[in-house]
């Protein structure tokens, strides 16, 4: 049985936690990072979430990794080369730091745009964010120690939201705003 999945009420300190990392990442990566964004549930004001700060770094190319691997590991981030998602390079927080996931993705790719659209849609549609929080709580209760089961169950709702978000993007001409850091 894995670490229990915990969904907690929104914490107004989450944007500050991102900002602390964001400034350091911008300084370390400079122009290598086209964007540095706070993504995931902790980036949506008022949304209950697992207390994990998700950061997306958008780069021109995932290969070679030299341009971002060195600066991130120098900051103490741990590269997870065994990550099965081939559309990103994944890092975890330095030892002893609060849970933080760093997702390095290629600028303009579907996998890079997806979390930005999802985040922005939830920020603009509080009823969808409220429903998402309820779905996460339900899935966390059902799959408390089964992270893969939790993710699979939650994905049904995520894909329903992204269909609505895509229609919203088409109607509004949505584009990502400026980088968060």
CORDA-V174033 format. One record per pair of residues at least 6 apart in sequence whose C-alpha atoms are under 6 Angstrom apart, sorted by the first residue. I is the first residue (numbers start at 1). J is the second residue. D is the distance in whole Angstrom. If there is no record, write none. Layout:
BEGIN
I	J	D
I	J	D
END
This chain:
BEGIN
1	145	5
2	145	5
3	145	6
4	144	5
4	145	5
5	140	6
5	144	5
6	50	6
7	49	5
7	50	5
8	48	5
8	49	5
9	48	4
10	46	5
10	47	5
10	48	5
22	181	5
28	71	6
33	58	6
33	59	5
34	58	5
34	59	6
35	57	6
35	58	5
35	179	5
36	56	6
36	57	5
36	179	6
36	180	6
36	181	5
37	55	6
37	56	5
37	179	6
37	180	5
38	55	5
39	54	5
39	55	6
40	54	6
41	49	5
44	123	6
48	133	6
52	99	5
52	100	5
53	100	5
54	100	6
54	101	5
55	102	5
56	102	6
56	103	5
56	104	6
57	104	5
58	104	6
58	105	5
58	106	5
58	107	5
59	106	5
59	107	5
60	106	6
60	107	6
61	106	5
76	94	5
77	91	6
77	92	6
77	93	5
77	94	5
78	91	5
78	92	5
79	91	4
80	90	6
80	91	5
88	104	5
88	105	5
89	103	6
89	104	5
90	102	6
90	103	5
91	101	6
91	102	5
92	100	6
92	101	5
93	99	6
93	100	5
105	112	6
121	165	6
122	129	5
139	150	6
143	149	6
143	150	5
END
